[in-house]
Amino acid sequence: MSTADGPTVSVIIPTHNRAHLVGQSIQSVLDQTFTDLELIVVDDGSTDETETVVRGFDDARINYTYQDHTGIGAARNTGLRKAQGRYIAFLDSDDVWLPDLLEVQVPILREHLGIGLVYAKAQAIDKHGKPMNQIRGSPQKYPGDAVKSALYGDFVCIIATLVRRECFDRVGPFDETLMAREDWDMWIRIAKYYRLAHVDKVLARFRTHDDQRAGFPIRHFMKEHAFTIGGSLFGRRRVFETVGMFDGRLISGGDRELGNRVQTAGFKLYYDHDNVMRHPARSTFRSVWSQYFRIGKGTVDLRRYYPDRYRSLKPWSFLPVFRPATRVSGILDPSGLGFAQKCGVVFVENVRRLAVASGRMMRYIETTTGLGPS
């Protein structure tokens, strides 16, 4: 909770095994021209030198906390619980701010009480820090209708965002059951109650990684969720001798569960962008439905067999139309699609969500009635 004598801004940096980058992120916060802030670094189970790097900064505004690896949504929520500021900002541990980000954004929230969130542009940089053309953080698709705009697409870049603390008090924390896009989900919820303001200026820079060019961000899942990809997995025999094999009870999610055991045992996961696996596309309604129906069942099984590692599903996890999709995030450039093609893509995405929710509900009924696998 915020306090009367706390800082104006609480900056939250969740990190996991980014000792080689997190120092640059921290320094960019300490270099802000607006200085009334606290910096909360949430170490989400790092096994590298992250703690050493963070504690190497001699600045009383830094608050370091360590937790078992539970994912980026949970790490951000830990930061929210510790935050004392009136406004909340987020920065990922491989990205950086420009020095005037807070100086530009804080006055907007101070002077306009109806605005709950202000966001700016962020520009991509390569692994050497060289600016690239890619920009995130765009004006609302439907000016004056933040909810409709947020449902159309994620126009907010979290690392260039400043949010009133009261927004989280009203809509709740990040959804920790989501493996990705938990920030987009948050913006949709905030947009229901508050206005969003856009600063047409680059105030942050984000690093691009090779797998971000694909619709399935493998590196993200590996780093944030210790997710192994069974179809393209290459491992040492002693790893399996130590942690065991895939859990045969899991109809889906076994690659994630195995990866979690591998990481917990102290082994490192490595992503090799030079090796490519090709998977046949699922081109029929039945094949798409079958895949995601199975995935939905798997999410229930994970929480049933490993309740200490995976949080329980929320009631709305069984509702496929709770937040209907109007756009598919996996398509990097939808501008080349015709209207009919876009409608088809949106239809498939909603079918996917319906299949996942149906699979979850079916497995839940099976397990509670004793009709499912033991």
N, C-alpha and C positions, 0 to 999 in steps of 0.2 A: 504494500500500500504506500502511496505517496505521503509525505509529511510536509508540514508547513515550512520547516527549515531545511528541507532537502534541496538537491540541485534542480535546476530548471529542466534539464534533459538527462534521461538515462539512455545510454547507448548499449545495446546488447549485441555481442559477437559470439555466436555459437561456433564451435570448432571441433574438428575431429582429424587428428593426424595431419596437421598442416603446419608443423613447426617451421618449415622453410618459407612460409608465406604470412603466417599470422602476425609476425612482427611488423610487417609493412602496413597491415590493416590497422593495428594498434597505433602506430606512429601517425597515420593519417587522421586519426581521431584526436590525438594529443596535439596535433598541429592546427586544429580548428581555431579560427579567429574569435569564435564565441567559446568562452572557456568555462561557463557555469554548467558543468556536466559531471556525470559519473560514468565510468566504463565498466560494464559487467561482462567478463569473458567466461563463458560456460564451456568447459572442456568436457565434451561428450565421449568420455572413455578413450582418450588418446593413449597410444602405446609408444609414441615417439617422444621427442624432447619439447613438446608444446609447453608444459608447465615451466620448464627452465627458461624458455624464451619469454613467456609472460612475466615471470617473476624477475626477469632481468631489467624490467622498466622500473625506474625509481620515481613513481608518481602516485601520490596518495589517492588519486581519483580512480585508480584501477582496483577492481574487485574480482579476484580469480576464484572460481568454484569448479570442483570436479564432480562428475556423476558417472555412473555406469552408462555404457552406450545404449541409448534408447531412441536416437533419431533426432533430426533437426527440429521437428515440431516440439518435441518434449524439451529440447535444450532451450528453445526460445521461450517456452512457458516457464522454465526454471528462472530465466532472466527476468521475466515479467513479475514473478513472485518476489524477486529480490529488489526490483526497481523502486527507487524513492522519488523519481522525477515526475514533474507535471506532464512532460511530453516524453514519448518513447521513440527511439530510432533504432534501426537494425542495420548491421553491416556483416556480410559474410566474410569468413576468415581468409579468403583468397582475393578479396576486392579492396578498393581504397576509395576514400572520399577526397574531393578537392577541398582546399582550406576554408572556403566560405559557405559550405553547405548549410551549416546551422545558422550562420549569420543571416542568410537569405530566408530560411524557412521559419525560424522561431517567430519573427515579427508577424508573419501571416496568421499564425494561430493566435497570437496575442491580440491582434487587432480585429479578427473576424471570428467571433465566438460560435457562429453557426457552422464553421468548417471543422470537421473532425480529423481530416487527414490532408496533408499537403505532400506532393511528390514532384520530383524533378526528373530530368533526363539522366541516363547513365550511358556511357560510351564503352564499347568493348576495347580491350587491349590484348595483345598476344602475350605469349609466355615471356617475352623480353620487355614487356611494358610499353610497346609501341601501339599508339591509338589505331583502331580499325574503324571501318565505316558503320558497323552495326550499332544502332541506338535503341535503347529501351526506355519506356516511359513516355507515352504519347497522349495527346488530348483525348477526351472522352468521345467515343463514337457518336453518342447522342447527347449533346450539350444540355445540361440541366436535368438529365435523367441518369444518375450514377448507377442505379441498379440495372437498368436495361443495358447500359454500356459495359458494366462488369460481367453481365451474363453473356454478352456478345464475345468478349475476349478480355484477357488480362492485360490491361493497359498501364498498370502500376508496376514499377520496378522497386522491390522491397529495399534495396540498399540505398535508394535515394528518397526515402519516405520518412516523414515525421508525423506521429499520431498522438492525439490526446489520450492520456491515460484512461479517462472516463469511457473511451470507446471500448476498451477491453473489459472494463468493469461492467459494461452493458451487454456486449455480445458474447463475452466469454473468451477463453484462451484458444490457441491454435488447436485444430483437430489432430490429435496424435495418431489416429488410425490411418491417416493419409500418408502414402509413401512419397508423394510429390504434390506440388501445387497447393500446399497447405496455406501459403500466403494468398493465393488467388481466392481460395475459399473464404479467408478472413476479409478480404476487401469487399466481397459480395455481401457479407453480413454487416459490415460497417456501413456500406452504401445504403442500406435500408433505413438508417437513422440519421446519417450525417452527410453534409456536403463534402465533396472532394475538390481540392484546388491543385492546378497544374502549374509548375514553374517551367517555362520554355527555355531552359538553360541546362547544360551538362554540368552536374555537380558531383558526379561519382563515376568511377570506372570499374568495370567488371572483367575478369579474365575469362577467355573462352578456352574450352577444352575440346579435344578432338571429337568426343562422343556427343557433344552438344549439337553437332550438325545432323545427327540422326534423330528419328522420332522416338527411339527408346534410349534414354540416357544411361547406358550401362555404367559408366564411371561414377555417376551420381549415386546410383543404387549401391554400388560396391562401397563407396566411401561413407555414405550416410546410413546404410542399412546392412553392411557386410553381406551383400546379396551375391551369391555365386550363380553363374548362368550354366545350368547343367549341360546344355547342348554344345558349349564351347569351353568346357572346363578341362584344365590340365593341371594335375597336382602331384605332389610327392606321395609315395606309398606310405611313408611314416606319418603323414598327416591323417590318413584314414585309419591307420593302426592306432593312432592316439585318440581321435575323436569318434571313431566309428563310421558307419556307412550312412547313406540316406535313410531317413525314417520311412519305412515302407507303408506305414499307416496313413501317410499324408497323400491325398489324392492330388493336391497342388500345394505349392509353397515349400516343397522339400529343399529346393535350392537355397532359399532364404534361410531356412532353419539350419541347414548344414553350414552355410557361411557364418552364421552367428556362432555356432559351436567352434568352428575353426578359429575365428577371431578371439573368442573367449579363452581358447587354449594357448593363445600367444603367437599364433602363426599370422603372417602377413598375407594380404590379398594383393595381387598385382594385376593391373589392367594393361594389356598389350594392344595398342591401337593398330599395329601393323598386321595382326592376324584377323581375318574376316570369316565369319560363318554366315552362310546363306540359308535362309529358311523359306520354304514354299509359302506363298501367300494363301490365306484362308479366303477363298473367293465365293463361298456360298453362305447363305443365311444360316444353314444348319451348322456349318463348321465354326462360324463366329459364335453362335449361341452356345454350342457345346463347350468351346474353350473357356468362355467367361463364366458359364454356369459352373464349370469345374473349379475355376479360380475362386468363385464365391464360396463354394463348399470348403475349399482349402483354407480360407481365412478363418472360418469357424473352427476347423480342426486344429489349426495352430494355437488358437486360444484355449481350446479344450485340453489338448495334450501338454501344452506348455504355458499354463496360466501365470507362472512367475516371470515369464519373459515377454509375453505379448498381452497388451491391455485388452480388456473386454470391449466388445463392440457396443456402440451406443444404439439406442432405439432407432435413430434415424438412419443407421447403416443398412436397415432393411427396407428403406423407402427409396425406390429408384428415381422418383420424380421430385425428391426434396429440393434438389438444385439441378433442374434440367439443363442439358448441354445445348448450347447454340453454336458451338465452335469446337474444333478438335485441336488441342495444343500440339499434337505430334506433327501437324502439317506446318512446316517452317514458312512456306510462302504460298498462302492460299489465293493470292491475287490472280494466278493463272487459271483458276478453276471457273467454269461457267456456273450460272445460277443452279441448273439442275444437278451439276456435280457437287456443289456445296450442300444442296439439300440432301443429296445422297450420303455425303460424309456425316452430316449432322444426324441423319436417321440411324446410320450404323453406330455412331457414338452412343446414342440413347438406347439402342438395342443392347450394346455392350453393358451399359449401366444396369439395364433391366435384368440382363442375364446374371450379372454378379449378385444383385440383390435377391434374385430368385434362388440362386444357388445357396446363398447364405440362409435364406428362410427355410429352404428344403432341408439343409443339413441341421439347422436348429430344431426343426420339427422331428427329424429322425432321431437326434440324440436325446431330446427331452421325452420322446415316447418310447424309446428303447428299440426303435426299428432300424436304426443306423448301425454302423460298424462299432464294435466294442473297443 
